[in-house]
Amino acid sequence: MDGFIVSAWDERPPGRRIFATGRLADGRSFAIAMRAPAPALFVAASVGSAACSALARWQPELDAAPWASFDGRALARIALHRGRAGDAEQHLAGRGIHVHHVDAARASDALLALGIRGPVSIRGGTVTRGRRVDVVFVEPELAPAAIVPALGWLSIDVETARDGSVVAVSLAGCGGPPEVLLAGSAEAPGVTCVASERELLAGFCERVRVRDPDVITGWNVIELDLDVLARRCTAHGLSLDLGRVAAGAEVRTKRSG
């Protein structure tokens, strides 16, 4: 079964599972839950065996493959099948063994190691029906794929009053015709009026979940709209609950350069 992974993330608090969601070629939304690769430490090759002996409680496994740093120094990679990599690093430091790098178990790294950059082939594992997605794959086998299914795009636009409160939100794209939620009164096609900002925000989140987009876009969605929605939801004791997991959305920005 082929599809496209839209988002992938690590278990929180940090654990040994990774998750992903996306869209299948047949149009259904999906989620994946699978074990994350074991975290690993890199030490000088000359002390690899000694480091393994010191890390017995972390169930270490010394990688037989040769590794090297960018400057050509021989390294040993030690996978940790138990415990936290940070604790193991401190334990080795206390014994005079320097850790050159910690290879954390991250979802993005796990997918890249499989050659997956979006398009994915999903085989095997346990298949169940999801609560916010159509199908959930547990511990499947993943491989790169060539097919890129059509994704669901939803464009939003937020209008605010001078005091910063949200007075209207428009939605256009997947999952239904264009619509506007308005805190106030008006009579126009496609406009739904509500009594308060709180009701508008709750209604907006519900509309997004029903439309189930893969991508949310808009003119100011990164620099303004999502930040405003998150702040105003917090002010009303609401969760910005938009996605395919039952949790509030986190607004993160990363500047290039």
Wavefront OBJ file of the C-alpha trace (Angstrom):
o trace
v 0.000 0.000 0.000
v 1.535 3.310 -1.095
v 1.098 6.756 0.365
v 2.828 9.978 1.381
v 4.061 10.857 4.879
v 3.158 14.442 5.689
v 4.369 14.619 9.283
v 6.541 12.505 11.585
v 7.439 13.026 15.230
v 8.900 11.379 18.309
v 7.054 10.038 21.319
v 6.729 12.559 24.172
v 7.961 12.354 26.813
v 10.952 10.815 25.009
v 10.345 7.119 24.476
v 11.130 4.407 22.006
v 8.324 4.966 19.509
v 7.935 7.215 16.492
v 4.747 8.276 14.755
v 3.778 9.546 11.316
v 0.638 10.572 9.480
v -0.196 11.092 5.840
v -2.403 10.207 2.904
v -2.719 6.878 1.057
v -2.938 6.594 -2.706
v -6.585 5.534 -2.349
v -7.416 8.818 -0.583
v -7.610 7.551 3.000
v -5.705 9.255 5.799
v -3.328 7.090 7.819
v -1.097 6.983 10.870
v 1.956 4.860 11.615
v 3.242 3.802 15.051
v 6.529 1.934 15.218
v 9.539 1.319 17.397
v 12.262 3.905 17.082
v 15.829 2.825 16.372
v 17.899 2.477 19.512
v 19.888 5.615 20.360
v 23.652 5.287 20.035
v 26.892 6.799 21.259
v 30.076 7.267 19.262
v 33.399 6.863 21.056
v 36.962 6.394 19.885
v 37.362 2.961 18.306
v 40.243 2.202 20.658
v 37.934 2.351 23.706
v 34.826 0.787 22.121
v 35.055 -2.482 24.047
v 35.807 -0.709 27.320
v 32.843 1.607 26.801
v 30.537 -1.376 26.180
v 31.700 -3.005 29.393
v 31.030 0.195 31.337
v 27.532 0.494 29.849
v 26.274 -2.987 30.774
v 23.080 -1.647 32.397
v 22.125 0.082 29.112
v 22.285 -3.220 27.191
v 24.895 -1.935 24.713
v 25.565 -3.377 21.274
v 28.830 -2.592 19.525
v 28.343 -1.997 15.809
v 30.704 -4.190 13.780
v 30.777 -1.694 10.893
v 33.693 0.752 10.762
v 32.817 4.372 11.552
v 34.889 7.532 11.319
v 34.599 11.207 12.226
v 34.709 13.947 9.596
v 38.384 14.473 10.330
v 39.158 10.777 9.795
v 39.371 9.485 13.364
v 38.185 5.879 13.806
v 35.025 5.649 15.923
v 32.927 2.903 17.471
v 29.139 3.116 17.433
v 27.380 1.659 20.488
v 23.594 1.175 20.312
v 21.749 1.397 23.639
v 18.749 -0.899 23.975
v 17.792 0.338 27.416
v 17.847 3.623 29.324
v 18.624 7.154 28.177
v 21.562 8.110 25.986
v 22.250 11.234 28.045
v 22.654 9.205 31.227
v 24.979 6.801 29.444
v 27.068 9.688 28.146
v 27.461 11.093 31.666
v 28.345 7.627 32.955
v 31.153 7.301 30.420
v 32.400 10.822 31.152
v 32.766 9.822 34.798
v 35.085 7.046 33.642
v 37.162 9.261 31.425
v 35.650 8.091 28.123
v 34.754 10.945 25.754
v 31.566 10.643 23.692
v 32.066 12.232 20.277
v 28.422 12.201 19.251
v 24.990 11.076 20.484
v 22.751 9.599 17.797
v 19.257 10.174 19.198
v 16.272 8.095 18.088
v 14.466 10.706 15.979
v 11.600 10.083 13.605
v 13.160 12.098 10.781
v 16.451 10.210 11.075
v 14.689 6.835 11.147
v 12.771 7.616 7.946
v 15.811 9.039 6.164
v 17.776 5.903 7.081
v 15.131 3.926 5.182
v 15.398 6.280 2.210
v 11.925 7.745 2.836
v 11.486 11.436 2.041
v 7.706 11.508 1.673
v 6.472 8.783 -0.691
v 6.269 5.507 1.232
v 5.339 1.877 0.662
v 3.642 0.310 3.719
v 3.531 -3.451 4.137
v 2.562 -5.798 6.957
v 2.113 -4.918 10.609
v -1.155 -4.667 12.481
v -3.870 -2.631 10.738
v -6.682 -1.013 12.723
v -9.225 1.743 12.262
v -8.172 5.075 13.711
v -10.108 7.654 15.673
v -8.883 10.670 13.711
v -7.481 8.886 10.678
v -9.017 6.231 8.485
v -6.409 3.551 9.161
v -3.524 2.953 11.608
v -0.496 0.769 10.831
v 1.374 -0.595 13.859
v 4.937 -1.851 13.293
v 4.710 -2.066 9.501
v 7.606 -2.475 7.087
v 8.371 0.786 5.295
v 10.194 1.377 2.030
v 10.528 4.271 -0.426
v 7.832 4.582 -3.062
v 7.439 6.523 -6.297
v 3.726 7.354 -6.112
v 2.764 10.760 -4.710
v -0.981 10.818 -3.962
v -3.044 13.977 -4.134
v -2.854 15.734 -0.789
v -5.628 17.729 0.866
v -4.818 21.450 1.076
v -6.782 23.870 3.242
v -6.278 27.625 3.087
v -7.260 29.740 6.089
v -7.432 33.476 6.751
v -7.948 35.128 10.139
v -9.389 38.577 10.788
v -8.905 40.313 14.132
v -10.278 43.345 15.927
v -8.113 46.181 17.281
v -7.909 44.440 20.658
v -6.427 41.332 19.005
v -9.523 39.143 19.332
v -10.521 36.949 16.403
v -13.684 38.129 14.687
v -13.705 35.946 11.561
v -11.978 32.944 10.009
v -12.350 31.758 6.434
v -11.622 28.261 5.136
v -11.251 27.155 1.526
v -9.982 23.953 -0.003
v -10.370 20.275 0.785
v -13.316 18.766 2.601
v -16.104 21.120 1.547
v -17.069 24.435 -0.022
v -15.517 27.744 1.094
v -16.946 29.042 4.344
v -16.574 31.876 6.847
v -17.091 31.765 10.604
v -18.057 35.158 11.962
v -18.376 36.356 15.557
v -21.325 38.648 15.034
v -24.278 38.877 12.690
v -24.452 38.917 8.914
v -26.458 37.332 6.157
v -24.389 36.053 3.263
v -23.896 32.728 1.477
v -21.305 30.530 3.173
v -21.198 32.606 6.380
v -21.916 30.985 9.739
v -22.478 33.433 12.587
v -21.658 32.638 16.213
v -22.212 34.564 19.425
v -18.641 34.837 20.732
v -14.959 34.536 19.944
v -14.759 31.373 22.032
v -17.518 29.739 20.008
v -15.806 30.842 16.796
v -12.472 29.297 17.816
v -14.066 26.029 18.914
v -16.057 25.900 15.669
v -12.965 26.576 13.592
v -11.053 23.693 15.191
v -13.978 21.361 14.608
v -14.238 22.422 10.945
v -10.535 21.733 10.365
v -10.771 18.283 11.944
v -13.777 17.391 9.800
v -12.121 18.628 6.607
v -8.982 16.629 7.541
v -6.351 18.506 5.509
v -2.833 17.251 4.976
v -1.509 20.794 4.641
v -2.802 24.060 6.124
v -1.717 27.124 4.194
v -2.604 30.787 3.830
v -1.198 34.242 3.145
v -0.069 34.912 6.750
v -0.498 31.462 8.246
v 3.122 31.111 9.470
v 3.925 34.627 10.631
v 0.525 35.583 12.040
v -2.609 33.444 11.770
v -1.528 30.307 13.659
v 0.126 32.374 16.407
v -3.044 34.433 16.839
v -5.265 31.354 16.930
v -3.006 29.658 19.487
v -2.906 32.712 21.760
v -6.653 33.330 21.620
v -7.432 29.650 22.258
v -5.195 29.785 25.334
v -6.977 32.937 26.515
v -10.287 31.056 26.426
v -8.952 27.853 27.979
v -9.252 26.022 24.675
v -6.838 23.711 22.903
v -5.892 24.496 19.298
v -7.029 20.988 18.401
v -6.603 20.762 14.631
v -4.763 17.585 13.838
v -4.893 13.840 13.632
v -3.919 13.268 17.253
v -6.035 14.235 20.242
v -3.784 17.028 21.466
v -3.391 20.738 20.989
v -1.258 21.920 18.111
v 2.131 23.477 18.862
v 3.160 26.436 16.738
v 6.873 26.187 15.932
v 8.831 28.403 13.606
v 12.376 27.968 12.333
v 14.121 30.790 10.578
v 16.495 29.946 7.773
v 19.983 31.348 7.559
l 1 2 3 4 5 6 7 8 9 10 11 12 13 14 15 16 17 18 19 20 21 22 23 24 25 26 27 28 29 30 31 32 33 34 35 36 37 38 39 40 41 42 43 44 45 46 47 48 49 50 51 52 53 54 55 56 57 58 59 60 61 62 63 64 65 66 67 68 69 70 71 72 73 74 75 76 77 78 79 80 81 82 83 84 85 86 87 88 89 90 91 92 93 94 95 96 97 98 99 100 101 102 103 104 105 106 107 108 109 110 111 112 113 114 115 116 117 118 119 120 121 122 123 124 125 126 127 128 129 130 131 132 133 134 135 136 137 138 139 140 141 142 143 144 145 146 147 148 149 150 151 152 153 154 155 156 157 158 159 160 161 162 163 164 165 166 167 168 169 170 171 172 173 174 175 176 177 178 179 180 181 182 183 184 185 186 187 188 189 190 191 192 193 194 195 196 197 198 199 200 201 202 203 204 205 206 207 208 209 210 211 212 213 214 215 216 217 218 219 220 221 222 223 224 225 226 227 228 229 230 231 232 233 234 235 236 237 238 239 240 241 242 243 244 245 246 247 248 249 250 251 252 253 254 255 256 257
